[in-house]
């Protein structure tokens, strides 16, 4: 992505919208690389010495304002008893939110695509923060596929697959990653959990993420 001016505003990020969960993929992968599989052969095969250039996103103030307004209105109304139409977000919407993020944690490190009912995040993650010597100056460049479901007021987001340098991550690592509910931290926040429990469904389908509120 090209550098974009930092924009203030909480938007979907503040309310635990689906794009924030992709950040957890980055942290989970880094954790397992650093804590359990930091061996030189794996580092050589599954990390790079430079970040990958992700697709650029053209951002206008009007586009950012529109998607942030839609997110804010949906989640503000969710706190009331008013009926509302579903919030529908395309991959472009999600990438606009990433580009407008007020933190470098996401910008230039994540590009979202939605292929049918699959939510994917193409990522370029610096591994210095893992604080493992063999990972210093290394990058995880790959694509994660997520599975999203909402059951009994609990949001569950799992990493179904992860391709790094065009190769699937080893099964031993992937099995551990699949066990992690990436929405766990979001659900541990009382305000976010209350909002999520007000949702009827979160569905990835037809190239969109559709968030539907319960009937008032």
VENVENHU-V636921 format. One record per pair of residues at least 12 apart in sequence whose ideal C-beta (glycine too) atoms are under 7 Angstrom apart, sorted by sequence separation. I is the first residue (numbers start at 1). GAP is how many residues later the second one is. D is the distance in whole Angstrom. If there is no record, write none. Layout:
# VENVENHU-V636921
<<I:GAP:D> <I:GAP:D>>
This chain:
# VENVENHU-V636921
<<98:12:6> <127:12:6> <146:12:7> <162:12:6> <199:12:6> <200:12:5> <74:13:4> <110:13:5> <126:13:6> <127:13:6> <146:13:6> <147:13:5> <199:13:7> <200:13:6> <98:14:7> <109:14:6> <125:14:6> <146:14:7> <199:14:6> <200:14:5> <109:15:5> <124:15:6> <125:15:4> <144:15:5> <145:15:5> <162:15:7> <198:15:6> <199:15:7> <71:16:7> <95:16:6> <109:16:6> <145:16:5> <198:16:6> <70:17:6> <95:17:5> <124:17:5> <94:18:4> <144:18:5> <159:18:5> <123:19:6> <159:19:6> <142:20:6> <143:20:5> <158:20:6> <91:21:5> <122:21:5> <123:21:7> <142:21:5> <91:22:5> <142:22:4> <91:23:5> <120:23:6> <121:23:5> <141:23:7> <158:23:7> <159:23:7> <120:24:7> <140:24:6> <141:24:7> <157:24:7> <158:24:7> <120:25:5> <121:25:7> <156:25:5> <157:25:4> <67:26:5> <157:26:5> <118:27:6> <119:27:5> <156:27:6> <155:28:4> <67:29:5> <119:29:6> <67:30:6> <155:31:7> <64:32:6> <155:32:6> <63:33:6> <154:33:6> <64:36:5> <59:37:6> <57:38:5> <57:39:7> <59:40:5> <59:41:7> <155:41:5> <57:42:5> <153:43:7> <153:44:4> <155:47:7> <150:49:6> <150:51:5> <150:52:5> <1:53:5> <1:54:7> <2:54:4> <17:54:6> <54:54:7> <148:54:6> <1:55:5> <4:55:5> <1:56:5> <15:56:7> <55:56:5> <148:56:5> <7:57:6> <11:57:4> <54:57:4> <9:59:5> <12:59:4> <11:60:5> <15:60:4> <11:61:6> <54:68:6> <54:70:6> <52:72:4> <51:73:4> <19:75:5> <51:75:7> <19:78:6> <19:79:7> <47:80:7> <23:82:7> <23:83:7> <13:84:7> <12:85:6> <119:85:5> <11:86:6> <118:86:7> <117:87:5> <13:88:7> <22:88:6> <47:88:7> <49:88:7> <51:88:5> <117:88:5> <49:89:7> <50:89:6> <52:89:4> <22:90:7> <48:90:7> <51:90:7> <114:90:6> <119:90:7> <43:91:5> <47:91:4> <48:91:5> <116:91:7> <43:92:7> <47:92:6> <7:93:4> <19:93:7> <47:93:6> <48:93:5> <114:93:5> <8:94:6> <33:94:7> <38:94:5> <40:94:6> <114:94:6> <4:95:5> <7:95:7> <30:95:6> <43:95:6> <114:95:7> <4:96:7> <6:96:5> <25:96:6> <29:96:7> <34:96:3> <38:96:5> <26:97:6> <30:97:6> <33:97:7> <38:97:6> <1:98:6> <34:98:4> <22:99:5> <26:99:5> <30:99:7> <30:100:5> <34:101:6> <33:102:7> <4:103:7> <1:106:6> <1:107:5> <33:107:7> <1:110:7> <30:110:7> <29:111:6> <78:117:6> <90:117:7> <46:118:5> <90:118:5> <25:119:5> <46:119:6> <89:119:6> <75:120:6> <78:120:5> <88:120:5> <89:120:5> <88:122:5> <46:123:7> <86:124:5> <87:124:4> <86:125:6> <86:126:4> <84:129:6> <18:130:7> <28:131:7> <29:133:7> <83:133:5> <25:134:6> <82:134:6> <78:135:6> <81:135:4> <21:136:5> <37:136:6> <74:137:7> <32:141:6> <32:144:6> <32:145:6> <29:148:7> <28:149:6> <28:152:5> <28:154:7> <25:157:6> <24:158:4> <21:161:5> <24:161:7> <21:162:6> <21:165:7> <20:166:7> <16:170:4> <16:176:4> <16:179:7> <15:180:6> <16:180:7> <18:184:7> <18:191:5>>
